[in-house]
Amino acid sequence: MTEIDWHKIHTTRLTACCQRAAADLNLSITSPFILNEGQPHEHRFVAFFPRIGHHNGIVVCLASDWEKLSEIAHAHGYTCVGVLPESCASYDPVRWASFIKEWDVTTSDA
C-alpha cells in the first residue's frame, strides 16, 4: 500500500492558491521561494510576495512548517505566514483577497 504524502499535497495546493491569488490581484510572486544559506541549508517556502507586508515582503509556508521557517525568514528581513491546509483545500478568491489584505498590514510574524 502506498503512503499518502499529505505535506506534498498541501504544499501543492497552497502553491496553486498563492499563484492564483497573485494573478487575480496583480501581485508579484516567486513560487516556490528558496532561501539559501549555503549547502545544505536551503529553506523552501511555498511563495514569496515581495510587495506586501513589511520588511522585505512576505514568505508563505504551511502552518506545520511555520515554527521551523519563521525564525529563518525573520532573520533575513521577511515576514513569514503559515497557512492551514484547510485554507488551501480549494481556491476562494474572496478568502484569498482577505488573506492578502491581512498580510499586507502584518507588523510581525503571524
N, C-alpha and C positions, 0 to 999 in steps of 0.2 A: 504494500500500500504506500502511495506517495504522500509525504507530509506536505501540508499546505504552508507556504511561506507568507503568513499574514503581513509581516513587516514589508515585504516586497510589494504585495498587493496594495496595501495602504499608501506606500510611497508612490506607486504608480498613479493611483487615483488622486492623491494630493498634488502631484506634479501636473496632471491634466487640469485640475481645478485652478491651480495658480496660473497656468498658461492661458486658460480661457478667460479668467478674470483680468489678466493683463491685457489681452486682446480687446475684451469688451470695454475696459476702462482706459484704453490707450496708454498703458503704462509700460515702461521699460522693465525687462525681466531677463535674468540669466537663470536658466533652469536645465539641468542641475547646476549648483554652485559648489565649487570645491575650494576650500580654504586650505592652502598648502603651507605647512610649516616645515617642509622638508621631509624626505622619505624617512621613516614610514608614517609620518604624521600628516596625512591628508584627512580632512574632515569634510564630509559630504553633507550638504544641505539640499533640501528639495528645491528651493528657489531663493533668489536674491532680487529684491526690489530696491534699486539704488536711489530712487527719488521720493521715497516716502519714509516717514519716521524721522528719527533724529540720528545724529552722528553720521555714519557713512551709509545709512539705509537699513533695510530690514532683511534679515535672512529668516527663512521658514524651514521648520523641521516638524516631524511628528512629535506629538506631546511625549511619547515614550522616550524620545531621544533628547528632549529639551534639557534635562538636568546635566547631561554629559556635554552638550554642544553650546549651551548658553554662555558658560564662562569663557569658552574659547572665542565665541563671537564677540562678546563684550570686550575682551582683551584686545581685539582688533578694531574696536570702534563701531561695531554693528549692534543693532538691537536684534534680539532673537525671539521669535514667537513659535510656540509649539501648538500644533493643530491636532485636535482629537480625531481619530479615524471616522467617527460618526459624522463629523462636519464635512468630510470629503467623500462620503459614500457616493454622492451624486452632485453634479454642479447645479447650484441655485444662484442665478445672477444677483438677486436681491440680497441674499445672505452674504455672498462674497463681496458685494459692494459695501455692505455694512462692516465686514471684517477689515477691508482695506481702509475705510474711513476711521475705524477704531485704531488700527495700526499706525495711521498717519499722525495721530496725536499721542502715541505712546511715548512716555518720557523715560521709561525704564523697562528692563526685560520683563516680559509677561508670559 
